[in-house]
Amino acid sequence: MNFSERDLLYNWHPYTQHKTAGFHPAIVKGKDALLWDENDKEFIDAIASWWVNPFGHSNQFIADAIYKQLTTLEHVLFGGFTHDKAVLLSEKLMTILPSNQKKIFYSDNGSTAVEVAIKGALQYFYNKGNKRSKIIAFEDAFHGDTFGAMAASGISFYTEAFKDSLLEVVRVPIPTSGNELRTIALLEQLVATNEYAAFIFEPLVLGAAGMVMYQPDVLEKMIAICNIHKVFTIADEVMTGFGKTGKTFATDYLVNKPDIMCLSKALTGGTIPMAITTFCQEVYDGFFDEDINKALFHGHTFTANPTGCAAALASIDLLQTDEMQANIKRVNSSHLAFEQKIKQHSKVRTTRVLGVIFALEIVTTSAESYYGSMRTQLYNFFIENGIILRPVGNIVYILPPYVITNKQLEKVYVTIEKVLEII
Ligand SMILES: *Cc1c(COP(=O)(O)O)cnc(C)c1O
């Protein structure tokens, strides 16, 4: 048996109905935007392995930093101790984060970053003796799969089985073109009740919803409204962070900054699982007290793992090189040119581009579901053609490593054009 067959003896994969799923290609090697399976079939990783890998697979610079750290100090507990790499990484983040972000809390993945953000907002009000137990989020939001993050998420089949056990969350529509006024009016109504601790959002792009985009000016207004009513704003930049939107953070497009931010995915260049929740001074001050019970009693065994911090430091160095910034611009220009070419196609309903993100909605007759039949047909066609793309229903999106070559990008575009002819 090969690895692909042996895999199914023991492994239970994420978001997978194993009865109908079949075998998974076993990837044994990666370099830059390419992956190879055990039969030497080559794939272009056009979604950066779930949005984590901007600088390419098996990146030597990050690998060297990790190796050096592993042979110097692989791990030390962060309870009662600190270490040089956590200090250096926090200092580095302070130079790239919005200037109102003052405190860094480390954890392991995007969901835990969101848990920490939500717990921070809820306990802030509890500590003040002014309990608020509800939060506001977007319809079709995705914030992760642990209970707090799941409660904030609005994609119903992810959360349906657990809906009676979740934190209370009230939803406002995504303020896409035409919805702005409805969203703002509803938000104004909600925050005026003083029952909500926070408004959590994916800034400018909702990834898992199918790269749904909205404009900075409406988010600007929403943050201003929350500020007036002292409802904390949480920007979940787990997907958008570290260059994906063309700026370091999506919130860099805004003048009004969020109170809390969640980072993960590209933070370590797709090498070591790590996440960060950043806070403005006001949230931190709500926990700063003689009373130990007012502390944030949250932590993970691998909090601020030194190897993860070393990987993140190397990743941010790479992001800041002229070469990587030029790559981001190159991918963006290439997407815009493809958008011009494809948007009039009779099978294309809409297209959108921001930074390295491209999305295209295919015309359907019925409401195509997240994991529906068209999705399966598209996915299989791409895999057969050596392209890793994971359409969301009838939405095909590209979010490649920034180092993808023009030739590889062209192959992705051509394959999308081909699929439009057969779908
Ligand atoms: C992926 C994602 C998460 C969850 O991150 P995990 O590491 O999968 O737990 C949270 N928020 C957003 C916006 C994401 O894209």
The ligand as an SDF file (V2000), in Angstrom:
LIG
                    3D

 15 15  0  0  0  0  0  0  0  0999 V2000
   -8.5080   30.1350    9.4510 C   0  0  0  0  0  0  0  0  0  0  0  0
   -9.1780   31.2090   10.1990 C   0  0  0  0  0  0  0  0  0  0  0  0
   -9.4150   31.1130   11.5760 C   0  0  0  0  0  0  0  0  0  0  0  0
   -9.1150   29.8600   12.3610 C   0  0  0  0  0  0  0  0  0  0  0  0
   -7.7600   29.5740   12.3850 O   0  0  0  0  0  0  0  0  0  0  0  0
   -7.2970   28.0860   12.7830 P   0  0  0  0  0  0  0  0  0  0  0  0
   -5.8150   28.1720   12.8270 O   0  0  0  0  0  0  0  0  0  0  0  0
   -7.8050   27.1950   11.6850 O   0  0  0  0  0  0  0  0  0  0  0  0
   -7.9100   27.7550   14.0850 O   0  0  0  0  0  0  0  0  0  0  0  0
   -9.9770   32.1910   12.2220 C   0  0  0  0  0  0  0  0  0  0  0  0
  -10.3090   33.3080   11.5520 N   0  0  0  0  0  0  0  0  0  0  0  0
  -10.0850   33.4440   10.2260 C   0  0  0  0  0  0  0  0  0  0  0  0
  -10.4620   34.7140    9.5510 C   0  0  0  0  0  0  0  0  0  0  0  0
   -9.5350   32.3900    9.5010 C   0  0  0  0  0  0  0  0  0  0  0  0
   -9.3430   32.5210    8.1860 O   0  0  0  0  0  0  0  0  0  0  0  0
  1  2  1  0
  2  3  1  0
  2 14  2  0
  3  4  1  0
  3 10  2  0
  4  5  1  0
  5  6  1  0
  6  7  2  0
  6  8  1  0
  6  9  1  0
 10 11  1  0
 11 12  2  0
 12 13  1  0
 12 14  1  0
 14 15  1  0
M  END
$$$$
